[in-house]
């Protein structure tokens, strides 16, 4: 199948799966990540086709949304096999997708492929800035989490299992993940894009605490 046709079909399939998702991991998140990843790929001289395909599929089977064992490998392989993709391509896409997610403050996740670094950066850019803040509270609300509790301390998780099981309030999530992302960008372009969005997080928190104490 031609590259353009494959990407169009995958885009349609993914949109159908995620369109009604309400935790901030919906189709429009995938759309933004894909467009950002393509933009970074052009500047970093990466394989644009591989970047776009992996970005479109990066949340398919993600542990936050799918509870089945080995969901990423099963669902992505099934979808790409449907369009007669080579095993080599499927292997590369899975390698990228499995390295995208944040797995805890003290857990290293460094993709090997340049294309993986780009997709990871694009996904993390969508977790910070104004949209990142909106998504954080959408996710918290979706999972019945408190906005904030001053007696509940943030936890810097040492392993993926404890990070997955965390039920902390949304403001704590800023310290457990969002504020850490700027310094974990993998590409030069990603590092530059993260600076402004990181400042948005800091500005928001300053205002949040003022209002929490009734000072603003």
N, C-alpha and C positions, 0 to 999 in steps of 0.2 A: 504493500500500500504506500502511496506517495506520502511524504512527510506532512504536507499541508492537510491532506485528508485525514490522516491519523490524528493530528492535533485537534482538528475540528471535531472529530468523533469523540475523542477523549474529553474535550471541553464540554460537549453536550451531556455525556454520561455523568461526569462529575457534578455539573450544575444540577442535574436531576436528583442526585443523591443528597446534596448539601443545601439545596435551596431553602428548605424550611427549618434549618437548624437554628436554635435560639441561644446558644451559649457563646457567641462570638466567633465560632468556627464555621460560619456559613459559606455559601458560594462567594459572597462578595469579599470575604477574607482571602479565599483562594485566588480570586480574580486579582486583588491588589498585590498579593505575594507574587503571582505570576508576572504581572506587569513590571513590578519593581525588580524582580530577578532578571527579566529580559533586559531592562535598562542597565543593570549592573554588568550583565554578561557582555554587552556591547563594549563597555568601557574596560573590562578585564580580559577581553579577547578569548572568551570561553566558547564552548560548543552551545550555540543558542538553542538548537533543537533539543538537546538533552536537558538543558536548563528548563526550558518551557514545559517539557513533558513531565519532568520530576516535580516541578512547582505545582502543576495541575493536580498531581497525585499525592502531594506530600501529607495530606490529612486523611487519606483513605486508609482505614485500619488503625488510625491513631488510638492510643490507649484511653484517651479522654472521651472518645466517642464510640469506640467499638470494644466490646468485652470478650470477644472470641479469642481463643489462643492463636497466636501467630497470624492475627488478622491482617496486618500489613502485607506480609508475604503472600498469603492466600488470595486476598482480594485484588491486589495489584497484579499478581501473576495471572489470575483468571481474566481480568479485564484486558491486559496486553496480549494474552494468548488469543483472545477473541478476535483481535485484529492482526493475527499472524506475525507478531513481533518476534524478533530473534531472541534466543536465550541470552545472548551477550548483552543486548539492550535491556532486557528485563533485569539482569543481574546488576547492571550499572544503575538503573533507576532505583532498585531496592537498596543498593549501597548508599545512595544519596538520601533517600527518604528515611532510612533507619538512623541516619546521623543528624537529622534536622532538629529534633525535639530537645528542649532543655530538660535535663534530668536531675537537677539539684545543684545548689550553690557550690558544693564541693565536689562535683562530678564533672570530669573533663569530657567534652564532646567536640572533637576536632575532626571534621570530615577530611578524607584523604584527597578526593577529587576536587579540582577547582570548581567544577559545577556544583558539587555538594556544599562547598563553602559559600557560594553565591546564593543558593536556595536557603541555606540556614540564615544568612544575613538578611535576606528579604523577609523571611518569616519572623525574625526577631525585630526587624524594623517595624513590622505591623503590630508588635506587642508594646511599643513605646510611642511617645508623642500623644497627641489628642485622641487619635483612634485607639491607640493602645490602652489609654485610660478608660475609654468607653467600653472596650472589649473586656477589660478586667472586671468592671462592675457588672457587665452583662453576664459574665461567667459566674461571678459570685452570687448574683441573684438567681441564676439558673440552678445553682447548687445550694440554695438557702443559707448562704454564708453572711455573717454580719458585715456591715460596711467597715466597722472598726470597733475595737475594744481596747482601751488604754492599758488594761491589766494583762492583756495577752501579748506575749513577746514573739517577735519574728524568730523563725528557726532556719538556720543555714544547714540544709540537709546534706548528709554525707553519702547517701546512696539513693538510687532511683526508687526503690520500694518505699522508703519513708517519704520521699517527695510526692509520690503518687497518692499516698494515704493521707496526706496533709489536708486538714479541714479548716485552716486558719482564716482569719478575716481578710478582706480584700486589701486593706491598707498594708497589712503585713506582707502581702504578695509583692508589693513594690520592693521591699527590702530583701525578700527571698528570691526574687527573679528580676523584675523589671529594671531596677537601678543598676543591676550587674551587667546588663546586656551591652551597653556602649563599649565597655572595655573587652568584650569578648567577640567583637566583630572580626571576621576572618579576612575580609578584602579591604583594600585601600578605599574603594568607593563606599563600602558599607560603613567604614569608620567615619568618613566625612558626613554621610547622611545621618548617622546616629547622633551627632553632636547637638543639633537643634532639637531633635525629639527628646533627648535626655534632659535638656533644659526645661522643656515643657513639663516633664515629670516633677522636677525639683520645684518649679514655680507652683504647680498644682498642690503639692504637699505642704508648702509654706502657707498657702491660702487655706487649705483644708484645716490645718491645726489652729489657725486663727479663728476660723468660724466655729470649730469644735469647742473652743473655750469662750465663745461669745465675744471675741475681740474685734470682729470685722463684719 
